[in-house]
Amino acid sequence: MSRAKWKGPFISNQLLLDCKKAKSLKKNEIYTKSRNSTIVPFLINLTIHIYNGKTFSKVKITEHMIGHKLGEFSPTRKKFSFKKKKNK
């Protein structure tokens, strides 16, 4: 179920403060754990390190990402693959 339009997109207050601080200091990197925040045009051209439960994934925000959540670009699960045996 999506969020009501009259409420607007959800963005963490801490993420907004970090973005404003980074833009004023001319930094392009921000670290955040807020995976449920929506990407808005204010965040374009920033590099955001998103926490996936173990490590921070580095994501560069582009125009095509607007409207999506930050968590969509930071996978939480590893891809499974069988280990190959060495021939003796």
Phi and psi in degrees as a GROMACS rama.xvg file:
@    title "Ramachandran Plot"
@    xaxis  label "Phi"
@    yaxis  label "Psi"
@TYPE xy
-89.233  166.244  SER-2
-76.3377  146.379  ARG-3
-62.4966  139.542  ALA-4
-64.8281  -34.135  LYS-5
-68.2923  -20.6198  TRP-6
-79.2664  -28.9107  LYS-7
85.2776  174.418  GLY-8
-72.0259  148.456  PRO-9
-84.7209  128.486  PHE-10
-136.721  129.283  ILE-11
-61.4893  137.971  SER-12
-61.4643  -39.1391  ASN-13
-65.0756  -37.6861  GLN-14
-64.9918  -41.4906  LEU-15
-61.8915  -44.5646  LEU-16
-62.5806  -41.9521  LEU-17
-64.4357  -38.9658  ASP-18
-65.6622  -44.1183  CYS-19
-63.7495  -40.2792  LYS-20
-65.9771  -41.4553  LYS-21
-66.236  -39.9645  ALA-22
-67.8656  -36.3089  LYS-23
-71.5602  -32.3003  SER-24
-89.958  0.077837  LEU-25
59.5862  36.3387  LYS-26
-95.7143  151.061  LYS-27
-113.856  2.59055  ASN-28
-117.12  134.577  GLU-29
-134.431  140.484  ILE-30
-105.856  133.007  TYR-31
-147.211  154.485  THR-32
-110.226  0.062585  LYS-33
-82.4309  86.3816  SER-34
-77.5205  -19.0316  ARG-35
-92.1714  6.01289  ASN-36
-78.5897  141.839  SER-37
-86.2545  144.717  THR-38
-82.8382  126.341  ILE-39
-119.408  163.894  VAL-40
-57.3245  -22.0843  PRO-41
-61.9477  -25.0484  PHE-42
-92.5264  -1.93738  LEU-43
-61.4058  141.816  ILE-44
71.9686  12.7753  ASN-45
-98.2261  150.875  LEU-46
-103.952  119.87  THR-47
-114.329  128.93  ILE-48
-93.4801  113.024  HIS-49
-103.397  129.816  ILE-50
-79.6054  127.843  TYR-51
-107.459  14.1076  ASN-52
105.792  -17.1166  GLY-53
-134.496  -48.1557  LYS-54
-135.096  173.259  THR-55
-98.799  128.139  PHE-56
-96.4848  133.583  SER-57
-87.8963  123.277  LYS-58
-131.613  126.945  VAL-59
-93.4629  123.906  LYS-60
-82.7181  127.469  ILE-61
-121.664  176.373  THR-62
-64.2325  -31.2699  GLU-63
-72.2036  -13.5104  HIS-64
-90.1681  -6.65813  MET-65
-61.8339  132.55  ILE-66
97.3223  -16.6526  GLY-67
-89.6637  166.758  HIS-68
-90.5496  153.828  LYS-69
-63.8211  -34.9954  LEU-70
-64.7765  -19.6929  GLY-71
-68.2573  -20.8119  GLU-72
-104.764  7.32105  PHE-73
-131.259  92.136  SER-74
-65.5679  142.713  PRO-75
-99.5151  -12.251  THR-76
-118.795  144.886  ARG-77
-80.3872  150.538  LYS-78
-77.9332  130.279  LYS-79
-81.242  138.827  PHE-80
-149.026  142.763  SER-81
-73.5373  145.3  PHE-82
-82.4891  137.878  LYS-83
-85.0281  140.189  LYS-84
-86.9624  146.787  LYS-85
-85.9354  140.053  LYS-86
-81.168  131.725  ASN-87
